[in-house]
Amino acid sequence: MIKQDAAGMRMFPEKNIVVDLVITGGGLSGVCAAITAARQGLKVVLVQDRPVLGGNASSEVRLWILGATSHMGNNNRWAREGGVVDEILVENTYRNPEGNPVIFDMILLDKVAQESNITLLLNTTVYQVEKKEDATISALRAYCSQNQTEYRLQAPLFLDASGDGVVGFLAGAAFRMGAEKQDEFGELFAPSEAYGELLGHSLYFYSKDTGRPVTFTPPAFALNDITKVPRYRSFNAREYGCKLWWIEYGGRLDTVHDTETIKWELWKVVYGVWNHIKNSGEFPEAANLTLEWVGMIPGKRESRRFEGDYMMIQQDIVEQRTHEDAVAFGGWSIDLHPADGVFSEKPGCNQWHSKGIYQIPYRSLYSRNISNLFLGGRTISASHVAYGSTRVMATAAHVTQAAAMAAVICTERGLLPAEIIRKGYTQALQQRLLQFGQYIPGLRYNAPDDLAQSATITASSELVLTEYPGQPILRPLNVSVAQMLPLSAGKVPVMTIHAEAEGQGTLEVELRISGKSGNHTPDVTLARQSFDLQPGRNCLQLAFDAELAEPCYAFVTFFKTPGVQLHYTERRATGLLSVFNTVNKAVSNYGKQTPPEDIGMDAFEFWCPQRRPEGYNLDIRIPAGLQAFQPANVANGLERPVSQPNAWVADWSDAQPALTLSWDQPRHLSHIELFFDTDYDHPMESVLMTHPETAMPFCVRSFRVKDEAGNILFEQTDNYQAFHRIDLPAPVRTQRLIIEADHPSPEVPAAICAVRCY
């Protein structure tokens, strides 16, 4: 028994924690940052004011994670974000292909709990900043409501990934809310006058079928006139969760301090919508449905944006401007919403895409006036217009990984955030990120101590694509389709394909490329052929009179022709992809982007893949052979397709695929890094949507690493992740390293994207 008398006031107990880095905010961004820093040896506190991790991706909000892949609805090929955020998405797809948000909560907790360098504080709110001088934070004060404990969190460096920027706000960091006017940055999509309206909050609900009739009596506060929602005719009994993203409100209020007011308004709408579905009589299919879950906290889109040494603007995205200090990338559309949200007569969003992904500079990831504060998540330095693209979760997490790695270098070198640039450590930061799979457009990994760079690399076989083995399958040419082929510089090779026609007709074919290196928007036509078709099978010889100035993906484009079927193949391989000129309304893709002339956006067509099991490759034959899958690709500093596949791919007929690295004399190896293909084109939405497989079909599932004597140094089965770092128990002296990689399936040959040896 505890019995305690006290004459005066009691105080909650206080714990003082001293670490290398304090990260505030346990959303996806904070989680990825904490794991990134911890794996590099930093002691980290991750403080989260909610009972679960994940923020908008958690079971409390249930928004799917997306970024540059944009539901496969844009022209950003192989653009899923890399590093820890990719590891988490791949893990979730493997363990949770059904998109259960509770399982996703578990996966995030599991990932963080495995890192001994992370101290996780859940249900803990930061409420005060301590400074040792005006521009330097010395500690944060936080309180946990569950254990009634005060915390003092002390560190030389702080990272604010809290969404609303609570640390930056309390510390006095410069920030903005609302839109800048056009003339400040020359952004044509910005308003002519500055205004305070913001992107609002959303709140979702889930329903389930009970198998028997269920009644619903609405609360008194429910919206009783559903026609106040202009899109009320769009409500139905099938959609739930974040497919109802447009149930949005709060853009004309303070999205920080008025959040509770906004939440109540959203509750009114949600319960009014459910009352409409259950009791209007318009939805008899909803008779057995019950309301399983309604969000308790709204998902926020926008609040404070903090100022760094550089503020990203619309032109950075549309023009895909390059930055010497690039550390991450984005690719979501510039996605702005009407301030009145669900009550607006306007469309729920205005999504305008760029032709490709864009760089995000390091200068946008730290405060310009608080010397030891990194910016993460959606708080980074960007204008309201640019923020419309950078704010989405996968992009925000990718950015925050870069900030965390910068904190690692600052700790190792005794630097403040801005000094990474001033003292010449930008390239070191970039290379450190690239080493662990953080793709940065335009950059390659190049480490002087990587022994793979000096090795002679050979293989048991190499895919030289002349034709696909097996029987073709037929698909109607009901929409225009293009086969993306990685071609070398020089004369375009002759190709053939078969077309089955019901009667006489004409088939138009074009050869296209992207006007910008590294993009995958086929906006330049190099050649065109027209074929007169006869009934039955037609063998078409594609002899384009064209030359390529540099290696790139070419689009062999077949235009929609009713009554015609093309030959496809079930065979797939790393770096080969078919794309279709189709519509994806979820991301404002109507086959072609045609913006008004005065908003500074480009007009172009969308050519997007189909989700598996669809999306077969066209059965194009190339007699001269397509040579783009050489063994040397594994040491070229890229681990995903860009302008070429950047992978070694074995031949389908190779019974024992193996890659060999040889040196002129024995080398001492301590650790080995391998990258496999986890299909960076698949968006891997974290919740609600299901996925066709748990492990990506291109990913090598079983592999072995051997020395020259045949000793197995490492062996893995049931692999599904892209990145493997193999730390050998003791250094191995060998003149050859052999990596045996089994074919993932009879339809997909083995592929290795990168090998590094130290």
Secondary structure, DSSP 8 states (H G I E B T S, - for coil): ------SS-----EEEEE-SEEEE--BHHHHHHHHHHHHTT--EEEE-SSSSSBGGGSTTT-----STTGGGTSS-TT----THHHHHHHHHHHH-TT--HHHHHHHHHHHHHT-TTEEEE-SEEEEEEEEEETTEEEEEEEEETTTTEEEEEE-SEEEE-SSS-HHHHHHT--EE-SB--HHHHT-TTS-SS-B-----EE--EEEEE-SS-------TTS-S-GGGSTTGGG--SS--GGGGTT-EE-TTS-TTTTHHHHHHHHHHHHHHHHHHHHHSSS-GGGTTEEEEEE-SS-EE----EE--SS-B-HHHHHTT---TTEEEEE-S-EEE--TTGGG-SS-S-EEE--SS-EEEEGGGSB-SSSTTEEE-GGGSSB-HHHHHHHTSHHHHHHHHHHHHHHHHHHHHHT--TTHHHHTT-HHHHHHHHHHTT---TT-----TT-GGGGSEEEES----BS---S--EEEE-SS-EEEEEEE-SEE---EEEEEEESSSEEEEEEEEE-SSTT-----EEEEEEEEEE-SEEEEEEE----EESS-EEEEEEE---TTEEEEEES---TT-EEEE---BGGGTBSSEE---TTS----EE--B---TTS--EE--B-TT-B----GGGGGSS--S-SSS--SEE--TT-SS-EEEEEEEEEEEEEEEEEE----TTS---SSSS--S-SS-TTS---EEEEETT--EEEEE-S---SEEEEEEEEEEEEEEEEEEE--SBTTB--EE-EEEE-
